[in-house]
Amino acid sequence: MKPAMAALLITALFTGGCSIYTFSGSTLPSHLKTVDIPLFENQSMEPDIAEEITQALNKQILEGNLLRIVQNSGDATVTGTITSYLHEPYTFGASATRQVAVDQYIVKITAQVDFNDNVKNAPLFEGPITGEGIYDFQKETEDTGRDKAIKDIVQRILQKSLQSW
């Protein structure tokens, strides 16, 4: 293999997996111009999590610039219910005194999400979606894991919607 071809192949391999998620190239049907996103319900014991996820989802949709967000009667509707919020040990290590210690924790947020095409009166996606946020217990707090989990679940919600559309 020629050196130039090898360099091109290596560059493609390293940059191909490091892209940032965007809406570009979306296959949204042309009849979907607006979306309404009512406040998610919260069945978990974690206060304010539904509001934070709803706000983060709205922000990402606005930044993606694909759909206009409306208060009600959108061409599509995204509804959700936060069904669980877990904060638990993720990885363990051993100290010099042979005691087990938690190195990392994980925050998991699960929501039941429904996407509906209101123009065609058809579901686009229905199902559970889980976001995760792992954080280093020695350097970070649960808030760090929570923020990561919120970003992750919003990204997964958007990915599921684009796959469906």
Summary of the structure (lengths in Angstrom):
residues: 165
radius of gyration: 19.9
end to end distance: 41.3
largest distance: 64.3
contacts: 462
relative contact order: 0.17
helix: 32%
strand: 36%
